[in-house]
Amino acid sequence: MTRPPERVRRAATFADDPGFAALKERVIARTGHSYYADKDDLLHDRVRRRLKICGLPDCTAYLARLEDPGGRDEWAALEAEITIGETFFFRYAEQFEALRARILPDLIAARADIRTLRIWSAGCSTGAEPYSLAILVRDLLGEALPEWSVTILGTDLSVEALATARSAEFGPWALRTLDEPDRLRWFRHMPARPGRPHGSYALRPIYRRMVRFERHNLLTLIDGASPALGPAFDLILCRNVLIYFHTEHVNGIVRALGQRLQPGGWLLIGHAEPNPAFAQWLEPVALPGTVAYRPAGTEVGEPAPAPQPFLPWTPEAPPAFVPPTPPEPPPPPPAAREATQPVPAGEAPAAADLLEEIRRLADAGETARAWRLIQDEIGGRGTDPGLRYYEGLLALDLGREAEAERALRGALFLDRGFVMAHYQLGLLLARHGRREEAARALDNALRLAQGLAPETILPEGDGVSAHRLAENARALLTSGPAA
Ligand SMILES: C[S@@+](CC[C@H](N)C(=O)[O-])C[C@H]1O[C@@H](n2cnc3c(N)ncnc32)[C@H](O)[C@@H]1O
């Protein structure tokens, strides 16, 4: 008798797999990811990949493997599979502006006598966050950097994410908010090679050296099993991690992070994560576009003088730029579109799920897989502008510039008010020296962004506000997008 194919023999859904509930409970207890409490399909899908790799038939056998004395490596593989590592450089511009203009100058002034700064990026994923901090700290300390002892520690549960972080090599996906001059200032462009067929960007050693990485489970902060991680920190970032945890865990983690701050230190959590409950242990401080936390009793005092403006997207004096003639008719104001705008009625969850999966793959460095998935699903003909936009970003990551342009234009055909698509198209065209077209696209982005309330967070802008995008588009238009 012929054996049925693997995929038929394995439980197709969690409902067919009696061991799934116990496995799920164990996974949530170990990782804190109550995010999966109501996402059985998603978790089962992730687990099934591990079952296939391990050659195991079901969750009962898999749980036995995990609980085996040698199950540590399999836990690490499963944790890497189920964690969501979305990250990119200078994520959430308002917070980086607060770091540049207030938090870091404040700390630098307060620690000037001991010249020591200790920074922790907790839940750092593949390293874009601690490396962005390294870039910022170096920019602020300038020539004085060698006289300071700066520690930037990145920790994460996922060993796979940490391995990528240590390699400090990124695809355009992680650099998607940076224009070419900043990319070249902070990274070296690496040619294509086996395993990296589309080239990559290697962070310059001067920044890479400033960050070290360790595996650390945030839940151990609550149960007391956490390693010491050295003296208290001046600044802790724990962003876009807490959203996956149960409120009880969130409170426990935030409280414990507060206890690891130096007096006068700062804690930044994700822009969507603040909670009034945190005021029991920490002092919230409102800053433009964000909230930060400080140990209770911190004297707020006068902020240290802000240094020269630092805009992650601002180019270094590129050649003069020819404005477009004649200008294109202005696009309509952007519709109040959420993260993705599903067009065909009834397909909303499908588009949202597809987008989530695509971002998950891309954030895990699997942009080629994400690209194939999007091709299989929409094949360049999608009717969802958000999906076409990501199709464009993925194509850029894979060096498929012509397809990227087509996809971004496709997104704009579906939604002429799509600010980020105009902006990314402008950056792409500028890189190719197509200055007039680039200026047209950037001008569209500028005018659309100016038509919105300045604090509006742009759809698919990964936290960028209309004001910030307008500033960047204006800077590129006046000084000229580099060819
Ligand atoms: C969405 S990423 C955020 C990355 C970065 N902080 C940012 O905002 O760009 C969330 C990260 O938290 C990590 N994570 C999830 N659960 C964790 C835990 N229990 N302990 C430590 N890190 C965890 C994941 O592995 C993932 O890399």
The ligand as a Tripos MOL2 file, in Angstrom:
@<TRIPOS>MOLECULE
LIG
   27    29     1     0     0
SMALL
NO_CHARGES

@<TRIPOS>ATOM
      1 C1          7.5860   43.2020   16.9140 C.3       1 LIG1
      2 S1          9.2240   42.8770   17.4700 S.3       1 LIG1
      3 C2          9.6950   44.4520   18.0480 C.3       1 LIG1
      4 C3         11.1230   44.7780   17.7130 C.3       1 LIG1
      5 C4         11.5690   46.1850   18.1330 C.3       1 LIG1
      6 N1         11.4410   46.3950   19.5450 N.3       1 LIG1
      7 C5         10.7810   47.2340   17.3820 C.2       1 LIG1
      8 O1          9.8920   47.8610   17.9530 O.co2     1 LIG1
      9 O2         11.0590   47.4480   16.1930 O.co2     1 LIG1
     10 C6          8.8710   41.9670   18.9590 C.3       1 LIG1
     11 C7         10.0680   41.1880   19.4630 C.3       1 LIG1
     12 O3          9.8150   40.7610   20.7910 O.3       1 LIG1
     13 C8         10.3990   39.5040   20.9770 C.3       1 LIG1
     14 N2          9.7650   38.7950   22.0910 N.ar      1 LIG1
     15 C9          8.5540   38.2230   22.1310 C.ar      1 LIG1
     16 N3          8.3450   37.6360   23.3100 N.ar      1 LIG1
     17 C10         9.4470   37.8470   24.0470 C.ar      1 LIG1
     18 C11         9.8340   37.4660   25.3650 C.ar      1 LIG1
     19 N4          9.0410   36.7380   26.1340 N.pl3     1 LIG1
     20 N5         11.0490   37.8620   25.7740 N.ar      1 LIG1
     21 C12        11.8750   38.5830   24.9880 C.ar      1 LIG1
     22 N6         11.5720   38.9600   23.7310 N.ar      1 LIG1
     23 C13        10.3570   38.5880   23.2830 C.ar      1 LIG1
     24 C14        10.1470   38.8060   19.6450 C.3       1 LIG1
     25 O4         11.0320   37.7190   19.4370 O.3       1 LIG1
     26 C15        10.3490   39.9310   18.6550 C.3       1 LIG1
     27 O5         11.6490   39.9360   18.1340 O.3       1 LIG1
@<TRIPOS>BOND
     1     1     2 1
     2     2     3 1
     3     2    10 1
     4     3     4 1
     5     4     5 1
     6     5     6 1
     7     5     7 1
     8     7     8 2
     9     7     9 1
    10    10    11 1
    11    11    12 1
    12    11    26 1
    13    12    13 1
    14    13    14 1
    15    13    24 1
    16    14    15 ar
    17    14    23 ar
    18    15    16 ar
    19    16    17 ar
    20    17    18 ar
    21    17    23 ar
    22    18    19 1
    23    18    20 ar
    24    20    21 ar
    25    21    22 ar
    26    22    23 ar
    27    24    25 1
    28    24    26 1
    29    26    27 1
@<TRIPOS>SUBSTRUCTURE
     1 LIG1         1 GROUP 0 **** ****
